[in-house]
Amino acid sequence: MALNSFKRSTLQLSVLLGCLSGAQVYAVEKTVLQSPTPSTAEACAAVEINSERLACYDALFKVSETDKTVLVSERRAAVELAPEPDNLQAKIDKTVSSVAVSEGSPLKPTLSLLDSRWELSPESKLGTWNIRSYQPVYVLPGFWTSKKNEFPNSPNERNTVTEDQNLKSLEGKFQLSLKTKAVENIFGDNGDLWVAYTQSSRWQVYNSEESRPFRETNYEPEVSLVFRTNYDLFGLDWRMLGLTLNHQSNGRSDPLSRSWNRVMLNLGFERNNFALMLRPWYRFEEDLPDDNNPDIKDYIGRGDLTAFYRWKDHDFTLMLRHTLKGGDDNRGAAQFDWAFPISGRLRGHFQLFDGYGESLIDYNHKATYVGLGVSLMNWF
């Protein structure tokens, strides 16, 4: 069981974050690049919002002239981002100077999904403490399940519910997920330390009989050390290698308490509009009676694989995870997400989940879930 003090701190943090309205979340996104410290114009070119891209250019090309600050417009950036030179030797020199590892195709923030998300190449660095989205950020007013978990249970007798929860099959779900780079270029021009926080809540908003309670909220802080790689592997560009310390809990008391700690290996691959993340993990074991879900890895699994594809303005994501065992322990889950345009920056979000562990309280409960709502911040 995670320490009570840690649970209280994560719960207090969730209360603070829960106070954010939709407008406030949008405001957070607007400040992502409010005061960046980019290293190159390519990093600014990867920014999608016009006003934020201009602010990024202004910060990059700021110069001092007789105690006055002169902000150079995007015209100077256009010069720096001029077309490739015609001379072959000049092309080679530019490629060698901008790519640390030449085995794979060049990393470009304007083209690489993983580079734009993790600031992998020297040209894409935006400095530290800029808040960005991490996992998808969305609100699903409709989230339906095929099988309610009225009696959550665990091999630990202290974590088995004997009283009917009186749940509704239809509820709401929302997720907030942010990250920021704490340390940049730990080893030369490579190796960044990121901190992230994800919170997802299932709200029985249509259950007036039980005063519309929050059925389950999961808190997930983590720290990741991310390195740039650049190799061709099985037809894909292997772009990143990372190591993550992850904690996940629901901040509840027994018998509903659930928590675990993991160390994850992150492998990132991509090609054009396709990205692939492979994350095997190892769970830090706990001793009974402190372990309130001792068999969690036999249901949620020992790793996951997430595939992302962008087609025009549509984003498709497929997550697969498995126990990596056969027989009776052959379990896992699949989740499909589709973010699609509605009007302007407003995007819809469809989610389909099938298997074990849609949330921590349901780690050993198998069901199908379908959700529909809106995306508030882009993943990639």
SEZAPA-685885 format. One line per 4 residues: number of its first residue (from 1); their letters; for each residue z negated, y, x negated of N, C-alpha, C. Coordinates in steps of 0.001 Angstrom, whole numbers. Example, Ala and Ser with C-alpha at 12.3 -4.5 7.8 and 13.67 -1.06 7.14 Angstrom:
1> AS> -7800:-5690:-13190:-7800:-4500:-12300:-7800:-3300:-13200; -7080:-2250:-12850:-7140:-1060:-13670:-7870:30:-12900 $
//
This chain:
1> MALN> 0:-1188:-860:0:0:0:0:1236:-894; 794:2207:-580:819:3433:-1360:-499:4151:-1202; -848:4943:-2152:-2099:5665:-2110:-2122:6613:-932; -3331:6719:-294:-3458:7585:883:-3140:9032:543 $
5> SFKR> -3535:9447:-654:-3262:10834:-1024:-1774:11099:-1100; -1022:10101:-1603:432:10292:-1676:1035:10373:-292; 504:9490:623:1023:9515:1994:743:10859:2660; -482:11379:2407:-799:12662:3036:108:13757:2521 $
9> STLQ> 401:13713:1208:1249:14762:654:2660:14671:1190; 3194:13439:1289:4536:13305:1837:4572:13664:3302; 3484:13352:4048:3436:13693:5464:3372:15197:5651; 2572:15874:4786:2495:17322:4893:3838:17948:4580 $
13> LSVL> 4537:17380:3583:5850:17903:3252:6817:17726:4397; 6699:16578:5112:7596:16330:6232:7353:17318:7360; 6063:17693:7574:5758:18655:8637:6404:19990:8328; 6336:20383:7032:6948:21637:6645:8448:21605:6836 $
17> LGCL> 9074:20498:6372:10520:20408:6507:10941:20266:7956; 10091:19626:8763:10437:19438:10169:10517:20745:10918; 9891:21787:10385:9917:23080:11070:11271:23766:10926; 12125:23235:10059:13438:23855:9896:14275:23653:11140 $
21> SGAQ> 14781:24690:11692:15707:24585:12817:17102:24372:12285; 18044:24158:13194:19426:23970:12767:19934:25181:12023; 19536:26366:12459:19978:27579:11789:19395:27677:10402; 18151:27221:10239:17528:27278:8928:18175:26307:7972 $
25> VYAV> 18560:25137:8460:19262:24173:7615:20579:24756:7149; 21263:25452:8073:22518:26094:7702:22266:27168:6654; 21138:27871:6780:20803:28912:5815:20553:28309:4443; 19927:27125:4416:19705:26449:3142:21030:26157:2464 $
29> EKTV> 21997:25681:3257:23302:25360:2691:23978:26615:2166; 23783:27741:2843:24409:28970:2418:23858:29457:1090; 22638:29032:736:22033:29487:-505:22240:28520:-1644; 23011:27474:-1424:23193:26456:-2455:23714:27069:-3741 $
33> LQSP> 24702:27964:-3618:25284:28570:-4801:25035:30072:-4805; 23925:30488:-4258:23651:31910:-4181:23460:32498:-5570; 22790:31781:-6441:22558:32286:-7794:22762:31181:-8809; 24006:30621:-8904:24254:29543:-9844:24408:30070:-11258 $
37> TPST> 24361:29170:-12214:24666:29521:-13592:25751:28572:-14081; 26983:28737:-13588:28061:27809:-13919:28495:27962:-15370; 29047:26887:-15913:29515:26924:-17290:31003:27208:-17391; 31775:26868:-16374:33220:27084:-16399:33731:27496:-15038 $
41> AEAC> 34962:28004:-15032:35598:28375:-13769:35925:27156:-12935; 36134:25988:-13591:36416:24773:-12838:35253:24412:-11914; 34021:24649:-12377:32857:24361:-11540:32876:25218:-10282; 33260:26494:-10435:33345:27374:-9266:34490:26965:-8342 $
45> AAVE> 35589:26505:-8917:36741:26135:-8097:36433:24981:-7174; 35429:24161:-7509:35067:23022:-6669:34268:23420:-5443; 33808:24686:-5391:33029:25157:-4247:33967:25431:-3081; 33648:24872:-1898:34559:24948:-766:34468:26268:1 $
49> INSE> 33276:26889:69:33088:28091:879:33546:29314:96; 34411:30147:694:35028:31267:-13:34005:32230:-590; 33034:32638:223:32052:33618:-243:31214:33066:-1386; 30844:31783:-1317:30047:31174:-2371:30872:30978:-3640 $
53> RLAC> 32162:30671:-3470:33025:30519:-4633:33190:31852:-5364; 33339:32952:-4595:33454:34271:-5202:32173:34641:-5938; 31014:34340:-5332:29735:34622:-5995:29601:33820:-7283; 30122:32608:-7268:30075:31772:-8464:30934:32381:-9580 $
57> YDAL> 32142:32850:-9222:33007:33504:-10205:32346:34769:-10761; 31732:35547:-9870:31082:36786:-10307:29970:36495:-11306; 29182:35438:-11027:28105:35078:-11940:28655:34596:-13279; 29801:33912:-13246:30388:33362:-14466:30955:34457:-15358 $
61> FKVS> 31653:35444:-14754:32368:36450:-15535:31636:37788:-15600; 30312:37757:-15453:29525:38986:-15531:29447:39441:-16992; 29775:40721:-17272:29722:41268:-18622:28996:42600:-18592; 28472:43022:-19745:27736:44282:-19852:28607:45317:-20545 $
65> ETDK> 28672:46501:-19979:29481:47562:-20558:28753:48874:-20362; 28218:49436:-21488:27445:50683:-21462:26387:50652:-20378; 25538:49602:-20452:24386:49431:-19551:24791:49277:-18091; 26044:48976:-17843:26497:48730:-16478:26987:47295:-16378 $
69> TVLV> 26823:46733:-15214:27289:45364:-14995:28620:45389:-14271; 29620:44765:-14879:30955:44719:-14302:31211:43300:-13813; 31526:43145:-12537:31829:41837:-11966:33345:41686:-11873; 33855:40693:-12551:35288:40465:-12575:35671:39587:-11397 $
73> SERR> 36766:39880:-10736:37173:39175:-9526:37808:37839:-9862; 38297:37169:-8817:38892:35853:-8985:40197:35899:-9782; 40743:37076:-10012:41995:37145:-10775:41789:36623:-12198; 40641:36987:-12800:40366:36486:-14138:40166:34985:-14122 $
77> AAVE> 39533:34497:-13043:39365:33049:-12916:40712:32363:-12808; 41644:33003:-12099:42969:32409:-11950:43669:32286:-13293; 43413:33261:-14172:44010:33202:-15506:43437:32026:-16287; 42100:31842:-16173:41476:30732:-16895:41903:29393:-16339 $
81> LAPE> 42227:29366:-15035:42673:28131:-14393:44191:28060:-14327; 44855:28653:-15297:46317:28687:-15311:46875:27278:-15442; 48169:27081:-15057:48788:25749:-15145:48740:25201:-16567; 48856:23896:-16656:48834:23222:-17955:49963:23753:-18840 $
85> PDNL> 49720:23909:-20130:50778:24377:-21037:51909:23365:-21135; 53109:23877:-21411:54287:23009:-21527:54297:22253:-22848; 53702:22839:-23862:53688:22220:-25179:52807:20976:-25179; 53344:19835:-25644:52618:18572:-25616:51351:18632:-26453 $
89> QAKI> 51430:19236:-27642:50261:19313:-28505:49157:20148:-27854; 49549:21225:-27159:48564:22069:-26487:47880:21307:-25370; 48649:20467:-24650:48054:19644:-23600:47019:18682:-24177; 47367:18057:-25298:46451:17100:-25922:45181:17802:-26376 $
93> DKTV> 45334:18971:-26999:44169:19710:-27483:43251:20097:-26338; 43837:20519:-25199:43017:20931:-24055:42273:19739:-23463; 42968:18587:-23394:42330:17392:-22837:41174:16927:-23707; 41393:16892:-25032:40360:16425:-25948:39147:17351:-25912 $
97> SSVA> 39381:18650:-25770:38268:19597:-25787:37452:19575:-24510; 38042:19093:-23409:37342:19160:-22122:36815:17814:-21655; 37195:16737:-22307:36751:15414:-21886:36001:14745:-23031; 34724:14424:-22781:33895:13844:-23837:34319:12418:-24156 $
101> VSEG> 34662:11652:-23127:35074:10264:-23312:36494:10127:-22788; 37420:9651:-23620:38837:9695:-23264:39376:8381:-22736; 38509:7369:-22604:39010:6080:-22153:39500:6123:-20702; 38893:6946:-19886:39289:7046:-18484:40116:8285:-18240 $
105> SPLK> 40510:8503:-16977:41246:9701:-16630:40315:10908:-16710; 40876:12114:-16953:40034:13296:-17138:39171:13607:-15922; 37954:14048:-16186:37059:14492:-15125:37375:15939:-14776; 37631:16196:-13496:37918:17547:-13038:37096:17830:-11787 $
109> PTLS> 36255:18871:-11800:35405:19157:-10637:36181:19371:-9357; 37419:19871:-9471:38208:20135:-8264:38794:18871:-7665; 38815:17773:-8423:39442:16541:-7959:38473:15377:-7863; 37454:15343:-8681:36548:14205:-8756:35428:14323:-7736 $
113> LLDS> 35288:13326:-6876:34212:13322:-5883:32850:13251:-6546; 32680:12346:-7491:31385:12174:-8138:31039:13343:-9041; 32050:13937:-9680:31784:15080:-10544:31330:16284:-9723; 31957:16505:-8569:31568:17631:-7730:30179:17425:-7138 $
117> RWEL> 29766:16160:-6969:28461:15871:-6380:27342:15877:-7410; 27626:15409:-8630:26582:15237:-9638:26753:16122:-10870; 27780:16971:-10902:27995:17874:-12043:28009:17092:-13352; 28899:16127:-13432:28904:15209:-14566:29530:15811:-15817 $
121> SPES> 30697:16426:-15701:31393:16943:-16867:30813:18281:-17296; 30975:18645:-18567:30476:19952:-19028:31060:21111:-18224; 32303:20955:-17736:32946:22032:-17000:32376:22241:-15604; 31645:21263:-15091:31171:21358:-13706:29709:21788:-13604 $
125> KLGT> 29041:22044:-14735:27615:22364:-14708:27366:23694:-13987; 26384:23681:-13096:26001:24877:-12357:24565:25302:-12644; 23949:24709:-13649:22588:25082:-13984:21565:24302:-13178; 20308:24736:-13254:19206:24021:-12624:18698:24736:-11377 $
129> WNIR> 17992:23962:-10546:17272:24431:-9356:18186:25038:-8301; 19427:24568:-8230:20307:24907:-7119:20201:23799:-6073; 19772:24126:-4875:19569:23115:-3840:20916:22658:-3284; 21074:21332:-3193:22316:20751:-2673:21964:19617:-1715 $
133> SYQP> 22936:19244:-896:22724:18079:-42:22751:16816:-896; 22075:15782:-418:21995:14510:-1153:22603:13416:-295; 21817:12800:558:22364:11906:1563:22892:12755:2731; 23626:12166:3659:24147:12942:4788:23023:13630:5569 $
137> VYVL> 23268:14851:6006:22331:15622:6834:22938:15721:8231; 22222:15204:9231:22796:15147:10570:21708:15156:11636; 22138:15417:12874:21300:15299:14067:22068:14452:15071; 21452:13351:15516:22069:12448:16486:21234:12475:17775 $
141> PGFW> 21608:13290:18761:20839:13326:20018:20839:11992:20747; 21891:11210:20536:21964:9887:21140:21940:8806:20081; 20881:7971:20096:20760:6873:19136:20212:5676:19899; 21078:4698:20126:20772:3576:21027:20653:2283:20235 $
145> TSKK> 19730:1415:20633:19563:121:19981:19740:-1016:20975; 20258:-2122:20485:20468:-3297:21331:19185:-4103:21517; 18186:-3870:20643:16960:-4665:20699:15783:-3841:20190; 14888:-3459:21084:13716:-2677:20698:12707:-3550:19955 $
149> NEFP> 11990:-2930:19021:10946:-3627:18274:9595:-3234:18867; 9213:-3896:19943:7984:-3544:20669:6718:-3978:19925; 6847:-5015:19077:5672:-5542:18372:5976:-5669:16875; 5993:-4558:16143:6236:-4630:14702:5227:-5552:14021 $
153> NSPN> 5719:-6367:13086:4839:-7338:12445:5122:-7436:10957; 4233:-8134:10256:4322:-8336:8825:3504:-9571:8473; 3822:-10251:7355:2978:-11368:6921:1529:-10956:6658; 1322:-9676:6397:-37:-9171:6250:-619:-8949:7644 $
157> ERNT> -1683:-9670:7978:-2243:-9602:9320:-2701:-8198:9688; -3059:-7395:8699:-3480:-6028:8962:-2334:-5157:9447; -1111:-5636:9300:65:-4845:9649:888:-5500:10745; 228:-6148:11663:880:-6764:12819:357:-6116:14096 $
161> VTED> 1278:-5583:14911:926:-4877:16140:803:-5878:17288; -242:-5777:18046:-464:-6682:19186:-325:-5983:20524; -175:-4650:20499:-62:-3881:21742:1371:-3405:21929; 1893:-3598:23131:3264:-3194:23449:3445:-1701:23198 $
165> QNLK> 4530:-1339:22502:4783:63:22173:5429:843:23320; 5929:149:24326:6559:795:25492:7654:1773:25058; 8650:1251:24371:9731:2062:23826:10929:2109:24750; 11757:3148:24570:13040:3257:25239:14144:2869:24260 $
169> SLEG> 15206:2287:24786:16323:1890:23921:17099:3096:23407; 17079:4194:24142:17794:5409:23752:16793:6431:23217; 17066:6954:22025:16210:7957:21412:17086:8922:20614; 16477:9833:19882:17203:10731:18993:16882:10406:17544 $
173> KFQL> 17785:10769:16649:17571:10540:15223:18105:11737:14446; 17379:12138:13413:17896:13178:12524:17489:12876:11092; 18273:13402:10164:18020:13167:8745:18218:14445:7962; 17278:14745:7083:17363:15865:6151:17282:15298:4742 $
177> SLKT> 18199:15703:3868:18233:15142:2524:18748:16195:1544; 17914:16567:580:18255:17603:-389:17946:17120:-1802; 18629:17708:-2774:18365:17387:-4172:18569:18645:-5002; 18004:18639:-6216:18214:19740:-7152:18094:19209:-8571 $
181> KAVE> 18809:19835:-9468:18750:19428:-10873:17589:20151:-11552; 16673:19389:-12123:15486:19969:-12762:15711:20255:-14240; 16433:19367:-14926:16703:19526:-16358:18169:19193:-16597; 18836:20008:-17389:20259:19817:-17651:20497:19518:-19124 $
185> NIFG> 21424:18594:-19380:21858:18274:-20744:20677:17886:-21643; 20016:16796:-21282:18877:16318:-22048:19317:15764:-23398; 20480:15107:-23427:21007:14521:-24655:22348:15188:-24972; 22324:16259:-25733:23545:16978:-26035:24096:17642:-24783 $
189> DNGD> 25337:17290:-24417:25937:17833:-23190:25943:16783:-22086; 25013:15827:-22144:24978:14737:-21166:23518:14438:-20808; 23339:13845:-19621:22011:13448:-19188:21294:14536:-18419; 21306:14459:-17088:20645:15428:-16218:19543:14748:-15409 $
193> LWVA> 18447:15451:-15207:17339:14940:-14409:17359:15612:-13043; 17505:14792:-11999:17565:15279:-10626:16326:14821:-9859; 15848:15669:-8951:14801:15285:-8010:15367:15434:-6605; 14980:14521:-5716:15557:14511:-4368:14495:14130:-3352 $
197> YTQS> 14756:14529:-2115:13863:14176:-1013:14702:13928:233; 14461:12791:869:15155:12431:2105:14121:12093:3173; 14344:12622:4366:13477:12315:5499:14340:11989:6713; 14077:10853:7319:14799:10465:8529:13791:10119:9620 $
201> SRWQ> 14051:10615:10834:13106:10447:11939:13805:9864:13163; 13096:8962:13860:13548:8415:15141:12589:8932:16220; 13126:9681:17156:12309:10419:18108:12570:9884:19522; 11522:9401:20163:11611:8916:21541:11622:10111:22504 $
205> VYNS> 12639:10943:22335:12704:12200:23070:12916:11990:24568; 13453:10836:24961:13712:10559:26375:12601:9720:27007; 11527:9463:26255:10429:8631:26730:9289:9522:27236; 9463:10066:28423:8450:10975:28978:7158:10240:29321 $
209> EESR> 7237:8929:29589:6040:8159:29932:5034:8128:28790; 5536:8187:27545:4662:8136:26375:4586:9488:25660; 4912:10571:26380:4841:11939:25836:5807:12175:24685; 6944:11496:24712:8040:11708:23760:7573:11663:22292 $
213> PFRE> 7026:10573:21829:6505:10510:20449:7615:10282:19430; 7318:10580:18169:8183:10170:17066:7861:8704:16765; 8830:7842:17004:8591:6411:16830:8433:6047:15357; 9254:6631:14497:9220:6278:13086:9845:7396:12259 $
217> TNYE> 9167:7800:11204:9689:8758:10236:9512:8171:8849; 10591:8165:8074:10555:7637:6715:10700:8769:5711; 9825:8760:4704:9813:9776:3652:10229:9116:2347; 11177:9753:1638:11757:9095:465:11978:10090:-675 $
221> PEVS> 10949:10376:-1469:11152:11174:-2682:11639:10292:-3819; 12419:10870:-4721:12901:10101:-5863:13278:11015:-7016; 13317:10431:-8201:13708:11130:-9426:14788:10299:-10105; 15891:10955:-10524:17017:10233:-11111:17444:10862:-12425 $
225> LVFR> 17692:10012:-13410:18284:10423:-14675:19735:9958:-14655; 20672:10909:-14719:22088:10623:-14506:22880:10965:-15766; 23737:10025:-16173:24583:10205:-17341:26058:10139:-16946; 26863:10901:-17638:28315:10850:-17451:28901:9694:-18245 $
229> TNYD> 29767:8920:-17611:30567:7909:-18296:32022:8154:-17923; 32940:7544:-18635:34355:7777:-18334:35190:6610:-18851; 35176:5531:-18085:35909:4332:-18466:36729:3822:-17285; 37845:3195:-17585:38636:2517:-16560:38101:1099:-16408 $
233> LFGL> 37769:714:-15174:37203:-606:-14936:37706:-1128:-13600; 38472:-2223:-13635:38992:-2866:-12426:39776:-1886:-11549; 40552:-1042:-12183:41384:-102:-11441:40652:1123:-10936; 39364:1250:-11268:38578:2411:-10865:38085:3155:-12100 $
237> DWRM> 37758:4427:-11919:37167:5215:-12990:35648:5129:-12880; 35022:4545:-13887:33563:4469:-13921:33044:5803:-14438; 32447:6590:-13540:32114:7975:-13839:30651:8203:-14220; 29717:7423:-13659:28315:7747:-13879:27435:6518:-13991 $
241> LGLT> 26343:6698:-14711:25313:5682:-14864:23974:6385:-14696; 23124:5840:-13830:21863:6504:-13567:20719:5526:-13387; 19513:6049:-13501:18292:5280:-13291:17384:6099:-12376; 16906:5477:-11280:16166:6197:-10247:14823:5535:-9979 $
245> LNHQ> 13768:6342:-9903:12467:5903:-9416:12347:6369:-7970; 12130:5422:-7057:12197:5698:-5625:10934:5221:-4922; 10379:6075:-4078:9261:5708:-3208:9691:5926:-1770; 9347:4986:-899:9653:5129:522:8445:4671:1338 $
249> SNGR> 8036:5489:2293:6907:5144:3146:7061:5837:4486; 6246:5415:5452:6304:6043:6773:5058:6866:7092; 4131:6978:6164:3000:7863:6322:2077:7529:7477; 2022:6273:7884:1203:5883:9030:38:4988:8572 $
253> SDPL> -938:4863:9441:-2083:4009:9142:-1820:2601:9672; -2634:1656:9237:-2493:280:9714:-2738:229:11228; -2025:-608:11936:-1137:-1684:11477:332:-1260:11305; 628:38:11468:2015:500:11429:2444:998:10054 $
257> SRSW> 1553:925:9077:1880:1431:7751:2903:538:7048; 3891:1177:6419:4903:473:5620:5224:1335:4403; 5412:688:3248:5774:1441:2040:6209:479:943; 6992:990:2:7325:244:-1196:7858:1192:-2254 $
261> NRVM> 7871:718:-3520:8346:1491:-4667:9387:674:-5421; 10438:1380:-5873:11543:685:-6532:12030:1464:-7747; 12665:753:-8674:13469:1365:-9718:14898:886:-9496; 15844:1834:-9481:17233:1521:-9131:18161:1827:-10299 $
265> LNLG> 19163:1007:-10454:20259:1278:-11375:21419:1817:-10550; 21978:2968:-10939:23069:3600:-10200:24366:3525:-11008; 25384:2935:-10426:26706:2852:-11043:27703:3510:-10105; 28403:4546:-10592:29330:5300:-9744:30763:5157:-10204 $
269> FERN> 31656:4780:-9272:33084:4600:-9550:33890:5433:-8554; 35123:5778:-8932:35970:6536:-8014:37438:6385:-8388; 38278:6758:-7461:39718:6867:-7701:40291:7707:-6567; 40794:8871:-6916:41355:9810:-5929:40294:10164:-4882 $
273> NFAL> 40547:9869:-3604:39624:10225:-2522:38641:9106:-2193; 38483:8162:-3101:37612:7013:-2876:36497:6999:-3917; 35260:6771:-3467:34120:6659:-4366:33305:5430:-3999; 32693:4813:-5001:31925:3588:-4799:30628:3688:-5590 $
277> MLRP> 29489:3476:-4908:28181:3501:-5559:27536:2123:-5441; 27156:1547:-6578:26481:254:-6622:25047:482:-7112; 24067:-9:-6314:22661:228:-6646:21837:-1064:-6545; 21760:-1852:-7577:20762:-2934:-7591:19391:-2337:-7873 $
281> WYRF> 18339:-2949:-7310:17008:-2401:-7549:15979:-3503:-7781; 14855:-3085:-8350:13719:-3969:-8575:12509:-3353:-7894; 11820:-4159:-7086:10644:-3659:-6400:9395:-3856:-7257; 8551:-2826:-7323:7259:-2957:-7964:6315:-3663:-6994 $
285> EEDL> 5914:-4869:-7351:5105:-5679:-6450:3686:-5125:-6320; 3077:-5381:-5155:1692:-5017:-4894:934:-6266:-4465; -353:-6246:-4652:-1193:-7383:-4299:-1762:-7217:-2896; -1909:-8336:-2206:-2590:-8319:-913:-4075:-8021:-1143 $
289> PDDN> -4736:-7315:-218:-4234:-6888:1096:-3556:-5535:1092; -3284:-4961:-116:-2693:-3628:-176:-1220:-3617:200; -534:-4735:15:895:-4799:333:1082:-5021:1830; 1562:-3995:2528:1706:-4122:3976:3070:-4631:4418 $
293> NPDI> 3963:-4929:3474:5250:-5570:3789:5673:-6425:2596; 4948:-7507:2307:5170:-8284:1086:6543:-8942:991; 7194:-9173:2120:8495:-9848:2095:9651:-8894:2357; 9496:-7610:2082:10502:-6621:2465:11840:-6849:1765 $
297> KDYI> 11825:-7294:498:13091:-7488:-203:13867:-8693:321; 13207:-9573:1082:13906:-10702:1685:14573:-10325:3003; 14448:-9049:3385:15103:-8549:4599:15981:-7332:4289; 15399:-6306:3692:16190:-5125:3346:17121:-5423:2178 $
301> GRGD> 16703:-6301:1276:17604:-6734:222:17178:-6317:-1163; 18048:-6634:-2131:17797:-6347:-3542:18836:-5415:-4137; 19617:-4802:-3299:20623:-3856:-3760:21550:-3466:-2629; 22297:-2382:-2830:23284:-1977:-1828:24556:-1471:-2489 $
305> LTAF> 25605:-1425:-1707:26923:-970:-2138:27421:18:-1091; 27756:1234:-1518:28210:2262:-590:29602:2718:-989; 30550:2615:-60:31925:3045:-279:32193:4292:557; 32808:5293:-67:33118:6561:599:34615:6831:486 $
309> YRWK> 35219:7280:1606:36642:7623:1581:36870:8886:2403; 37617:9815:1832:37959:11061:2527:39443:11059:2877; 39721:11247:4163:41101:11357:4645:41224:12663:5425; 41967:13606:4831:42076:14954:5393:40663:15526:5547 $
313> DHDF> 40240:15865:6762:38897:16413:6967:37928:15370:7518; 38276:14108:7394:37441:13023:7903:36792:12282:6729; 35491:12049:6832:34752:11313:5809:34269:9990:6389; 34577:8899:5697:34183:7557:6138:33276:6929:5078 $
317> TLML> 32167:6369:5515:31213:5745:4602:30807:4374:5132; 30806:3386:4250:30365:2041:4599:29308:1602:3592; 28102:1289:4096:27013:802:3254:26759:-667:3563; 26676:-1479:2507:26369:-2902:2634:25183:-3219:1736 $
321> RHTL> 24230:-4008:2235:23135:-4460:1396:22795:-5907:1741; 22180:-6607:767:21968:-8037:941:20788:-8490:100; 20203:-9614:515:19075:-10193:-218:19507:-10918:-1480; 20802:-11187:-1607:21351:-11943:-2742:20785:-13355:-2788 $
325> KGGD> 20523:-13900:-1604:20056:-15269:-1477:20817:-15955:-351; 20750:-17282:-334:21392:-18045:709:20380:-18698:1632; 20883:-19572:2507:20003:-20294:3411:19307:-19388:4406; 18027:-19658:4629:17264:-18861:5578:17030:-17436:5099 $
329> DNRG> 17185:-17189:3800:16990:-15848:3249:18296:-15069:3134; 19357:-15574:3747:20649:-14908:3735:20645:-13796:4788; 20174:-12616:4384:20033:-11498:5313:20574:-10221:4670; 20789:-9238:5502:21281:-7963:4995:21564:-7008:6125 $
333> AAQF> 22405:-6023:5842:22730:-5012:6848:24018:-4310:6455; 24645:-3685:7444:25839:-2868:7227:25711:-1610:8075; 26116:-477:7488:26090:786:8223:27390:1533:7984; 28012:1989:9079:29257:2750:9016:29005:4150:9556 $
337> DWAF> 29398:5161:8775:29275:6560:9195:30644:7225:9165; 30901:8047:10177:32167:8788:10264:31840:10236:10607; 32176:11143:9683:32019:12576:9926:33399:13163:10176; 33547:13879:11280:34869:14355:11697:34783:15811:12137 $
341> PISG> 35886:16569:11994:35863:17989:12347:35834:18205:13858; 35093:19242:14269:35064:19655:15675:35652:21050:15810; 35005:22029:15172:35483:23407:15203:34913:24143:14006; 35793:24683:13161:35323:25387:11976:34530:24463:11081 $
345> RLRG> 33304:24883:10746:32450:24074:9888:31611:23081:10681; 31695:23124:11993:30951:22175:12824:31654:20824:12792; 30913:19804:12451:31474:18461:12329:30664:17476:13158; 31360:16519:13732:30695:15455:14466:30273:14342:13530 $
349> HFQL> 29362:13498:14009:28874:12387:13186:28650:11169:14075; 29310:10066:13710:29148:8789:14401:28534:7794:13429; 27558:7017:13912:26881:6049:13050:26732:4710:13767; 27036:3630:13053:26895:2269:13567:26163:1435:12528 $
353> FDGY> 25040:820:12935:24229:0:12030:24018:-1366:12659; 24093:-2411:11821:23813:-3764:12297:23110:-4541:11183; 21984:-5150:11533:21255:-5956:10557:19780:-5620:10534; 19166:-5903:9378:17735:-5704:9211:17446:-4357:8540 $
357> GESL> 16340:-3737:8930:15822:-2596:8193:16501:-1273:8455; 16817:-962:9712:17348:386:9993:16305:1434:9639; 15020:1083:9768:13915:1920:9319:12849:1014:8723; 11842:1605:8104:10809:795:7453:10023:-53:8444 $
361> IDYN> 9672:513:9596:8890:-251:10570:9697:-1434:11092; 11024:-1346:11001:11916:-2415:11460:12494:-3216:10294; 11792:-3258:9156:12376:-3882:7967:12733:-5348:8191; 11950:-6058:9028:12223:-7473:9310:12694:-7690:10742 $
365> HKAT> 13235:-6629:11347:13717:-6670:12734:15234:-6475:12728; 15964:-7415:13318:17423:-7339:13338:17902:-6773:14665; 18786:-5782:14590:19308:-5154:15803:20566:-4374:15456; 21263:-3936:16495:22422:-3062:16356:22052:-1682:16884 $
369> YVGL> 22448:-631:16150:22153:744:16527:23454:1543:16544; 23606:2414:17538:24783:3272:17651:24300:4696:17882; 24810:5639:17059:24397:7029:17188:25576:7978:17188; 25411:9119:17886:26457:10140:17944:25804:11512:17941 $
373> GVSL> 26328:12419:17103:25776:13760:17025:26624:14653:16152; 25973:15516:15344:26689:16475:14502:26183:16392:13069; 27096:16636:12121:26744:16729:10697:26461:18185:10366; 25414:18425:9606:25017:19787:9257:25418:20159:7831 $
377> MNWF> 25501:19177:6933:25926:19430:5550:26755:18243:5076; 27792:18547:4289:28657:17490:3779:27945:16700:2692; 28282:15406:2612:27735:14539:1588:28421:14800:254; 29752:14698:236:30550:14976:-966:31252:16317:-802 $
//
